[in-house]
């Protein structure tokens, strides 16, 4: 680790955190938080957690920023100051921060020292994963083998949580039965107009195929390099979001319809769970991929685990990409599916 680099990143993170808190503009705060996520991605990379950095860059500095912009677009850009009670709310917030911060520091005092080789995780769990992941799974990326094999239950239910969040957002935001007034105005009293740019549209049209190809590479090559189903799914969903930003919501829906999005989101989770059920049908435990060598021709139990992890990652990518697109469409159009940003 490069301590001077870490210290500089830490100072910039603290600066971004205070700037986001004190910013009066919601859009400015969103941009600052996007920079915060990008700095965190740099920090994770420097610490050697490249998969975590990949996720932070794709989700935190990527689609989350677009979601925040979409929310700000449909509300007031600046916070209206309170005429009374401002100091009271500030003091209450400061008090809550001090109490929670003190409890966190008190709990952290029981944690083992940084990079302590004698801590339990370094003596039992981590050494086994590092020493045996190639032998057990034929996958050189330890992170992928841990997420998709050793703790496959956790990852499956995490994917289910993402599916549930997307379906809940769809159920809450989606509006049926009526359309918005085409002559409506923004909260500032200005008429809503469609902003199109031939330059932006042509650039997006060129970039989207390469973004989607890179997303497929991230999913398929997550065994051997940083990446996997979650990162690849977010990037794939971001390609459709780029189409919506450059063109409009209708252009996205023509290629990624609402029923198709719901179907793909559920299909991704069912594909993950279906692989586990197939293991049980063949006589093994749920998500015990080695038994799949009986139905995968020319594969050993170890290679079967590797191939099954690829299937699991594909399921995660399908579910995540569909959910990302669904959340953007409903947020950007306020659930009407007629116009976007």
C-alpha positions, -999 to 999 in steps of 0.1 A, spaced: 0 0 0 11 35 -8 3 55 24 8 89 9 -16 81 -19 -41 67 7 -38 98 28 -45 121 -2 -75 100 -12 -88 101 24 -86 139 25 -104 142 -8 -131 118 5 -136 138 36 -138 170 15 -164 155 -8 -184 142 22 -186 177 38 -192 194 5 -222 171 -2 -236 178 32 -233 216 29 -243 218 -7 -277 236 -12 -282 222 -46 -294 186 -50 -278 182 -84 -245 195 -71 -247 171 -41 -254 142 -65 -223 151 -86 -202 154 -55 -213 120 -43 -205 106 -78 -169 119 -73 -169 104 -39 -177 69 -54 -150 74 -80 -124 82 -53 -136 51 -34 -130 30 -65 -95 43 -67 -89 35 -30 -103 -1 -34 -80 -6 -64 -49 6 -46 -58 -17 -17 -60 -47 -41 -98 -51 -40 -103 -47 -77 -136 -65 -79 -150 -41 -52 -136 -12 -71 -152 -24 -103 -186 -25 -86 -181 9 -70 -173 25 -103 -201 8 -122 -228 13 -95 -217 42 -73 -201 65 -99 -222 52 -128 -259 43 -127 -265 57 -92 -256 91 -104 -280 88 -133 -308 78 -108 -301 108 -86 -302 131 -117 -335 116 -127 -349 122 -92 -337 158 -91 -351 164 -125 -386 158 -112 -382 178 -80 -368 211 -70 -331 216 -77 -324 236 -46 -334 230 -10 -358 255 4 -343 269 37 -364 265 68 -375 298 83 -377 284 118 -360 255 137 -329 253 115 -305 253 145 -326 227 163 -325 202 134 -288 208 129 -281 201 166 -302 170 165 -283 158 135 -250 165 151 -261 147 183 -272 116 163 -239 116 144 -218 119 176 -237 91 193 -236 67 163 -200 76 156 -190 70 192 -208 36 192 -190 27 160 -156 36 174 -163 17 206 -173 -14 186 -143 -11 163 -120 -12 193 -128 -50 196 -117 -56 160 -83 -72 152 -56 -49 141 -52 -40 105 -37 -69 85 -32 -89 117 -20 -124 106 -32 -139 138 -68 -129 135 -93 -159 130 -102 -150 94 -65 -150 84 -59 -183 102 -88 -205 89 -111 -191 63 -90 -169 40 -60 -194 38 -84 -222 27 -99 -201 -1 -65 -188 -14 -48 -222 -13 -77 -244 -26 -98 -224 -50 -79 -237 -80 -80 -272 -68 -117 -271 -59 -132 -249 -87 -105 -244 -114 -112 -207 -112 -82 -184 -107 -103 -155 -95 -108 -162 -58 -135 -135 -54 -157 -153 -80 -152 -187 -65 -161 -173 -30 -192 -155 -42 -206 -180 -67 -194 -213 -51 -183 -213 -14 -210 -188 -4 -234 -193 -32 -264 -192 -9 -255 -156 1 -251 -145 -35 -284 -161 -46 -303 -143 -19 -285 -110 -26 -297 -114 -62 -332 -120 -49 -330 -89 -28 -321 -69 -60 -350 -85 -78 -374 -76 -49 -361 -40 -48 -366 -36 -85 -401 -51 -84 -411 -29 -54 -398 2 -72 -418 -8 -103 -449 -13 -83 -446 20 -64 -435 42 -93 -455 27 -122 -486 47 -131 -513 31 -154 -545 44 -170 -536 80 -178 -510 100 -195 -494 133 -185 -504 166 -200 -482 173 -230 -483 210 -221 -472 205 -185 -446 227 -169 -417 220 -145 -416 230 -109 -399 262 -119 -428 271 -142 -409 264 -175 -425 243 -202 -412 207 -205 -393 204 -238 -375 175 -253 -338 181 -256 -322 162 -285 -287 165 -299 -276 148 -331 -241 147 -319 -250 130 -286 -273 105 -304 -246 95 -330 -219 91 -303 -243 70 -282 -252 49 -312 -215 41 -318 -207 35 -281 -236 13 -272 -225 -19 -291 -190 -17 -276 -204 -11 -241 -226 -42 -245 -198 -63 -259 -176 -52 -229 -204 -61 -205 -206 -96 -220 -168 -99 -217 -170 -89 -180 -196 -116 -174 -179 -144 -193 -144 -135 -181 -152 -129 -144 -137 -163 -136 -102 -152 -146 -102 -114 -141 -120 -88 -120 -157 -87 -129 -186 -111 -130 -224 -111 -133 -232 -81 -111 -207 -57 -127 -215 -70 -162 -252 -67 -156 -249 -31 -144 -228 -22 -175 -253 -39 -198 -281 -21 -182 -262 12 -185 -260 7 -222 -298 9 -224 -299 38 -200 -275 56 -224 -300 51 -252 -327 66 -230 -305 96 -222 -295 102 -258 -329 95 -274 -360 90 -252 -378 64 -231 -399 51 -261 -367 42 -279 -356 21 -250 -390 4 -246 -390 -5 -283 -359 -26 -276 -365 -35 -240 -402 -36 -233 -417 -35 -198 -430 -71 -199 -396 -83 -212 -378 -65 -184 -400 -81 -157 -396 -115 -174 -358 -112 -176 -355 -101 -140 -373 -131 -128 -356 -154 -153 -322 -145 -140 -330 -154 -104 -348 -186 -116 -317 -196 -136 -295 -192 -105 -319 -212 -83 -325 -237 -111 -289 -247 -112 -291 -254 -75 -323 -275 -80 -306 -295 -107 -279 -304 -83 -305 -317 -58 -322 -337 -85 -290 -354 -93 -285 -364 -57 -262 -337 -43 -268 -306 -20 -283 -274 -33 -257 -255 -54 -232 -284 -51 -220 -279 -86 -197 -309 -88 -225 -333 -94 -233 -316 -127 -204 -335 -143 -229 -363 -148 -249 -342 -173 -221 -320 -187 -202 -342 -212 -164 -344 -210 -162 -325 -176 -148 -335 -143 -165 -325 -110 -140 -296 -107 -147 -283 -142 -184 -287 -136 -182 -263 -107 -164 -238 -130 -190 -241 -158 -219 -239 -133 -205 -207 -119 -206 -192 -154 -243 -201 -155 -248 -185 -122 -230 -153 -132 -252 -152 -164 -283 -154 -143 -271 -126 -120 -262 -104 -150 -297 -109 -166 -315 -100 -134 -293 -70 -126 -294 -55 -161 -332 -58 -162 -337 -42 -128 -313 -13 -136 -333 -5 -168 -366 -8 -150 -356 15 -122 -343 41 -147 -374 41 -169 -398 44 -139 -377 71 -122 -370 92 -153 -406 91 -165 -423 93 -131 -438 59 -139 -456 71 -171 -432 55 -196 -437 84 -220 -408 108 -217 -375 107 -199 -349 133 -190 
